[in-house]
Every structure is written in C-alpha cells, then in structure tokens.
Amino acid sequence: MPPDTVVFDIGKVLLDWDPRHLYRRLIPDEAAMERFLAEVCTPEWNLAQDRGRPWAEAIAERCARFPEQAALIQAFRAQWHAMIAGPVPGSLELLAALRARGVPLYAITGHAVDTFEESIPRFPFLREAFRDVVVSGREGVTKPDPAIYRLLLDRNGLDAARCLFIDDSLANVRGAEAVGMVAHHFRDAATLAAALRGFGLL
C-alpha cells in the first residue's frame, strides 16, 4: 500500500534555518564568515547540542579553544533565533493542505530541546500540526541513526512502510529507508507537492 502518514524534518524543510542568516550580519566578509562556520562553530560542534549537550558546556568549550572569537561563539546561542529566516517558501502551505485532508502528521527534528521549545510561540504549527515530534536533543540520538526513526514508529504504533519521511539531508533519507520507510529527499516545495500528489496524499 502507498504511504498514508507523513513524517517531516523541520529545519530546511519547513523552516529556513541557516547560521548564515545570523553570521552574515555579524561577519560581513563572506570568506571570513565561512571560515568561522567551518572551523569554529562547526556543524559537528552544533550536532552535539542536537544530541543533548548543554549549550553552556558547548559555548565554554569553544570559547576556551578560540578565546579571540568568544563574542561570536556566544552569539550562536544568544542570537540563535536569528538563524531562522522564516518558513521555507511553500512548505507550510503543503503542511496545511495535508492537515486539511486529515493525513496523520509527525516530525523528527535534529534540535536542541530548549531552542525547539522557544521556537513554538513564533511558529505554533510546531505544537499544533503534529501528533508527535521526536526532538533529537531530548532523546540523545540524531538522524540518521536507525534508533531515532524506530523511536517514532514504536512510540506511535506506526508501520514504517506506510510512512513517507521528508528530509533535506540525503543521509537522513537513506536512514529512513533503512528502517523500511518511504522517503523523499526535499529540494523545494514544488517538487515535494508533486511527490505528495503522486502518492495520493494531495
């Protein structure tokens, strides 16, 4: 049977999260900004917060290693919400259309717990749209570890083969497929809309 349940990633699928939205303002030189994000506040460093490492510990570790960059490092948490430019164009409209059709909706997000909770007043759909949201920082495991997909499936009694998982990361898509989910590699809302129609979900 085709999938009848949709599982969303949030960052870069529903919300336009990118540290560059903040750091282009703090570091006007593009090359210097990219060096900072590649060498100081790196994706790997941020991933540890997605696994549950406290921000205070993460910031202290980076500041000790790069003391000359302390103010910029501290901004990563202090101004974290400036990294979300807003909804990804067209994606929330698709989410609303699926809700209107009664499609069961879930989410698995790579996210620190505190920043996720702080985002809810700005983006109420985070609480209202989904029957369950697996937040990696709360669970201590991140995509594409099979455990995070199985956690959602087991906690909600879902059949993996009837779930369509949507993520901008190809590695995370492959992780979902490895546990038996159908998966879509997100590029833009128009391509996703076509896929949803192909599955009869829209």
Rosetta blueprint (number, residue, H / E / L):
1 M L
2 P L
3 P L
4 D L
5 T E
6 V E
7 V E
8 F E
9 D L
10 I L
11 G E
12 K L
13 V L
14 L L
15 L E
16 D E
17 W E
18 D L
19 P L
20 R H
21 H H
22 L H
23 Y H
24 R H
25 R H
26 L H
27 I L
28 P L
29 D L
30 E H
31 A H
32 A H
33 M H
34 E H
35 R H
36 F H
37 L H
38 A H
39 E H
40 V L
41 C L
42 T L
43 P H
44 E H
45 W H
46 N H
47 L H
48 A H
49 Q H
50 D H
51 R L
52 G L
53 R L
54 P L
55 W H
56 A H
57 E H
58 A H
59 I H
60 A H
61 E H
62 R H
63 C H
64 A H
65 R H
66 F L
67 P H
68 E H
69 Q H
70 A H
71 A H
72 L H
73 I H
74 Q H
75 A H
76 F H
77 R H
78 A H
79 Q L
80 W H
81 H H
82 A H
83 M H
84 I E
85 A E
86 G E
87 P E
88 V L
89 P L
90 G L
91 S H
92 L H
93 E H
94 L H
95 L H
96 A H
97 A H
98 L H
99 R H
100 A H
101 R L
102 G L
103 V L
104 P L
105 L E
106 Y E
107 A E
108 I E
109 T E
110 G L
111 H L
112 A L
113 V H
114 D H
115 T H
116 F H
117 E H
118 E H
119 S H
120 I L
121 P L
122 R L
123 F L
124 P L
125 F H
126 L H
127 R H
128 E H
129 A L
130 F L
131 R L
132 D E
133 V E
134 V E
135 V E
136 S H
137 G H
138 R H
139 E H
140 G L
141 V L
142 T L
143 K L
144 P L
145 D L
146 P H
147 A H
148 I H
149 Y H
150 R H
151 L H
152 L H
153 L H
154 D H
155 R H
156 N H
157 G L
158 L L
159 D L
160 A H
161 A H
162 R H
163 C E
164 L E
165 F E
166 I E
167 D E
168 D L
169 S L
170 L H
171 A H
172 N H
173 V H
174 R H
175 G H
176 A H
177 E H
178 A H
179 V L
180 G L
181 M L
182 V E
183 A E
184 H E
185 H E
186 F L
187 R L
188 D L
189 A H
190 A H
191 T H
192 L H
193 A H
194 A H
195 A H
196 L H
197 R H
198 G H
199 F L
200 G L
201 L L
202 L L
